[in-house]
Amino acid sequence: MTTRTSPQRSDSHVGDELAKFAADVRYYLSLTPRQLPSRYLYDALGSALFEAICHLPWYGITRAESRLLETHAKDIFAQVESLSTIVELGPGSGEKLRLLLHEGAPEGKPLDVHLVDVSAKALQTSMQTLGSFEHVRVIGHAASYDAGLAEAARHAVPWGRTLVLFLGSNIGNFDPPAAAALLSSIRRELSAGDALLLGADLVKPPERLQLAYDDPLGVTAAFNRNLLVRINRELQADFDIEQFGHLAVWDAGASRVEMHLFAKSAQRVRVAAAGVDITIEAGERIWTESSYKYRPNDVVTLLADAGFRSATQWIDAQEGFALTLAEAT
């Protein structure tokens, strides 16, 4: 029987998160150019909008990764022998891990699955998605990647190997130094012989990237602008949502797609809970997300520098996406 442990969040913990949110908004809006951390895009509505983005015909990351997982699931489990613990960072809806388990997990073998996500709603959804697997115990951690992975590592089954999943090209949301630091922190929580399965979107023609991040239906624009809706609601701000547009820009030199919000008119904005009172000029941008794109060899190098040896790399040529299985050295 599957055991599911729901994450518990105390009032003091929620208060700490809100204070951190306010502090981050105050700091990042003071920068030049103004910025907002991309992790705050994923409230309940933001998570739902992102799930919708994953179904858009112009955003092929999810479909490509799912094809690779379905095709190579048995290979993945075969290469990580004596697997006892899986930790997924940012599981979203849980569908990718469900697919991996369904297609590749040895039947009847006990397995602990730890899910780590800052979004309580996404965590609840993913736990429900995985709740039907027998012999699989699912534990949720409402936490940052570092904190959640450290907690999962403390409870990992000591006699088996651990596999960490970092899928969906979430690595692309970190700039190169931060990506290297994150992979190094993952390596520190693992033992030699444990493994990491990393999904990374690859460089492709700019016009395809533009459609992926500025779709004709406006779903990505809604996802981006919802960040201001969240700040208005949770931090007592007065952003005029209708006066902000969505902009996606491909920076070839940095190998990244940038998402911005731009002001259609000059306005004064107050964020009461963050102590912010600023004037935003017409045309001024707020940088909300970066999505770095890789070349296959870049992924191998990034993993090697963090203490991993790449075992196998599978590439979906149709969408330009790489799934790399690496072993901790």
C-alpha positions in Angstrom: 0.0 0.0 0.0 1.2 3.5 -0.8 1.8 5.8 2.1 1.5 9.5 1.4 2.8 12.1 3.8 1.2 15.6 3.2 3.5 18.6 3.9 2.6 20.5 7.1 3.1 24.2 7.1 2.7 26.1 10.4 1.4 29.7 10.6 4.9 30.9 11.6 6.4 29.1 8.5 3.9 30.9 6.2 4.7 34.1 7.9 8.4 33.6 7.3 7.8 32.9 3.7 5.7 36.1 3.3 8.5 38.1 5.0 11.0 36.6 2.6 8.8 37.3 -0.4 8.5 41.0 0.7 12.2 41.3 1.3 13.0 39.8 -2.2 10.5 42.1 -3.9 12.0 45.2 -2.1 15.5 44.2 -3.1 15.0 43.1 -6.7 12.8 46.1 -7.6 15.6 48.3 -6.4 18.0 46.9 -9.0 18.8 48.3 -12.4 17.2 46.9 -14.5 14.3 46.1 -12.1 13.8 42.4 -11.5 11.6 39.9 -9.7 12.7 36.3 -8.8 11.2 33.7 -11.1 10.4 31.3 -8.2 7.5 33.6 -7.3 5.7 32.9 -10.6 4.5 29.6 -9.2 1.6 30.4 -6.8 -1.5 28.2 -7.3 -2.7 30.1 -10.4 0.8 30.4 -11.8 1.4 26.7 -11.4 -1.9 26.0 -13.2 -1.0 28.4 -16.0 2.4 26.7 -16.4 0.7 23.3 -16.7 -1.4 24.8 -19.5 1.8 26.2 -21.2 3.2 22.6 -21.2 0.2 21.6 -23.5 0.7 24.4 -26.0 1.8 23.3 -29.5 4.6 25.9 -29.5 6.2 24.6 -26.2 7.7 21.2 -26.9 9.8 20.7 -23.8 7.3 18.5 -21.9 6.4 16.4 -24.9 10.0 15.8 -25.8 11.0 14.9 -22.3 8.0 12.6 -21.9 9.0 10.8 -25.1 12.5 10.3 -23.9 11.3 9.1 -20.5 8.8 6.6 -22.0 11.4 5.2 -24.5 14.3 4.9 -22.1 12.7 4.3 -18.7 13.9 0.7 -18.5 17.4 1.8 -19.5 17.4 4.3 -16.6 16.3 1.8 -14.0 18.8 -0.8 -15.4 21.7 1.7 -15.1 20.8 2.7 -11.6 20.9 -0.8 -10.0 19.7 -1.3 -6.4 17.7 1.9 -6.6 15.7 2.5 -3.3 15.1 6.3 -3.3 14.0 8.8 -5.9 14.0 12.5 -5.2 12.3 14.8 -7.7 13.0 18.5 -7.5 10.1 20.5 -8.8 7.8 17.7 -9.8 5.0 19.9 -11.2 2.0 17.6 -11.7 3.9 14.4 -11.1 3.2 13.1 -14.6 6.8 12.7 -15.7 7.7 10.6 -12.7 4.4 8.6 -13.1 5.5 7.9 -16.6 9.0 6.9 -15.6 7.7 4.5 -12.8 5.0 3.0 -15.0 7.4 2.3 -17.9 10.5 1.3 -16.0 10.2 0.5 -12.3 10.7 -3.2 -11.4 7.4 -4.6 -10.4 6.9 -5.2 -6.7 10.1 -3.6 -5.6 9.7 -1.2 -2.6 10.7 2.4 -3.5 10.7 5.7 -1.6 9.8 8.8 -3.6 10.5 12.3 -2.2 8.9 15.3 -4.0 10.4 18.7 -3.4 8.5 21.9 -4.5 8.0 25.4 -3.1 4.4 25.4 -4.4 2.1 23.6 -2.0 -0.5 23.2 -4.7 1.9 21.6 -7.2 3.1 19.3 -4.4 -0.4 18.2 -3.5 -1.2 17.5 -7.2 2.0 15.5 -7.8 1.4 13.5 -4.6 -2.1 12.6 -5.8 -0.8 11.7 -9.2 1.7 9.2 -7.7 -0.6 7.9 -5.0 -1.8 4.8 -7.0 1.5 3.0 -7.2 1.8 0.0 -4.9 5.1 -0.6 -3.1 5.9 3.1 -3.5 5.9 5.4 -0.5 5.5 9.1 -1.5 6.8 11.9 0.8 6.3 15.6 0.1 8.6 18.4 1.1 7.2 22.0 0.8 10.7 23.6 0.6 13.4 25.0 -1.6 15.5 22.6 -3.6 18.4 22.7 -1.2 16.3 22.3 1.9 14.1 19.7 0.5 16.9 17.6 -0.9 18.8 17.8 2.4 15.7 16.6 4.2 15.1 13.8 1.7 18.8 12.7 2.0 18.4 12.4 5.7 15.5 9.9 5.2 16.9 8.0 2.2 17.0 4.2 2.5 20.6 3.5 3.6 21.0 0.2 1.8 20.2 1.4 -1.7 21.1 4.0 -4.3 19.4 7.4 -4.7 18.3 8.9 -8.0 17.6 12.6 -8.2 15.4 13.9 -11.0 15.7 17.5 -12.1 13.5 17.6 -15.2 11.6 20.1 -17.4 14.8 22.1 -18.2 14.4 23.7 -14.7 18.2 24.0 -14.8 17.7 26.6 -17.4 16.1 29.0 -14.9 19.5 29.4 -13.2 22.4 31.5 -14.6 25.6 29.5 -15.3 27.2 30.2 -11.8 23.9 29.4 -10.0 23.4 26.3 -12.1 26.9 25.1 -11.2 26.3 25.8 -7.5 23.0 24.0 -7.5 24.4 20.9 -9.2 27.3 20.9 -6.7 24.9 21.2 -3.8 23.0 18.2 -5.2 26.2 16.2 -5.4 27.1 17.0 -1.8 23.9 15.3 -0.7 24.6 12.2 -2.6 27.0 9.3 -2.1 29.3 8.0 -4.8 27.3 5.8 -7.1 24.1 7.7 -6.7 22.7 9.3 -9.8 21.1 12.4 -11.3 18.8 12.5 -14.3 18.9 16.0 -15.8 16.6 17.4 -18.5 17.9 20.4 -20.5 16.4 22.3 -23.4 18.8 22.8 -26.3 19.6 25.8 -28.5 17.3 26.0 -31.4 16.2 28.6 -34.1 15.2 32.0 -32.5 11.8 32.0 -34.1 10.9 28.7 -32.4 12.1 30.0 -29.1 10.1 33.2 -29.5 6.8 31.2 -30.1 7.6 29.0 -27.1 7.8 32.0 -24.7 5.4 34.3 -26.4 2.6 32.1 -27.6 -0.2 33.3 -29.9 -2.9 32.4 -27.2 -1.3 34.6 -24.6 -1.0 31.9 -21.9 2.7 32.7 -21.2 1.8 36.4 -21.0 -0.9 35.6 -18.4 1.6 33.4 -16.5 4.1 36.3 -16.4 1.6 39.0 -15.5 0.1 36.8 -12.8 3.3 37.6 -10.8 2.0 41.1 -10.4 -1.4 39.8 -9.4 0.3 37.8 -6.7 2.2 40.8 -5.4 -0.9 42.9 -5.3 -2.8 40.2 -3.4 -0.1 39.0 -0.9 1.9 42.2 -0.4 -0.8 44.8 -0.7 0.6 46.4 -3.9 -1.2 48.5 -6.5 0.3 47.4 -9.8 -2.1 48.3 -12.6 -2.1 44.9 -14.3 -3.6 46.1 -17.5 -0.8 48.6 -18.0 1.9 45.9 -18.1 2.7 43.8 -21.2 4.7 40.6 -21.7 7.9 40.5 -23.6 10.2 37.5 -24.5 13.7 38.2 -25.9 16.3 35.8 -27.1 19.9 36.8 -26.1 22.1 34.7 -28.4 25.3 35.8 -26.6 24.1 34.6 -23.2 22.2 31.6 -24.8 19.0 32.5 -22.9 15.4 33.5 -23.4 14.5 36.4 -21.1 10.9 37.2 -20.0 10.1 40.7 -19.1 7.1 42.8 -18.0 7.1 46.2 -19.6 5.1 49.3 -18.5 2.7 50.6 -21.1 2.5 53.9 -19.2 4.3 55.7 -16.4 2.9 54.8 -13.0 3.7 55.1 -9.3 3.6 51.7 -7.6 3.4 51.1 -3.8 4.0 47.6 -2.3 2.8 48.3 1.3 4.0 45.1 2.9 7.5 45.5 1.3 7.9 49.2 2.0 8.3 49.9 -1.7 7.2 53.2 -3.3 8.6 53.6 -6.8 7.9 55.3 -10.1 8.1 53.1 -13.2 8.5 54.9 -16.5 6.7 54.1 -19.7 8.5 51.4 -21.5 10.5 50.3 -18.5 11.0 46.6 -18.0 10.9 44.3 -15.1 13.0 41.2 -15.7 11.1 38.1 -14.4 12.7 35.0 -15.8 15.7 33.7 -17.8 15.6 30.3 -19.5 19.1 29.2 -20.5 19.5 26.9 -23.5 22.4 24.4 -23.8 24.3 22.4 -26.3 24.7 18.7 -25.5 28.4 18.9 -24.7 27.7 21.9 -22.4 25.5 19.7 -20.3 28.2 17.0 -19.9 30.7 19.6 -18.9 28.4 21.2 -16.4 27.8 17.9 -14.7 31.5 16.9 -14.7 32.4 20.1 -13.1 29.9 19.4 -10.3 31.3 15.9 -9.6 29.2 13.7 -11.9 30.2 11.3 -14.6 27.8 11.3 -17.5 26.6 7.7 -18.1 24.2 8.2 -21.0 22.7 11.1 -22.9 19.5 10.8 -24.9 18.4 13.6 -27.3 15.0 14.3 -28.9 15.9 15.6 -32.3 12.4 16.7 -33.1 12.2 19.3 -30.3 15.9 19.7 -29.4 15.9 18.4 -25.9 18.5 16.4 -23.9 18.0 13.9 -21.0 21.3 13.1 -19.3 21.9 10.4 -16.7 25.0 11.0 -14.6 26.6 9.2 -11.8 28.1 10.8 -8.7 31.8 10.1 -8.6 
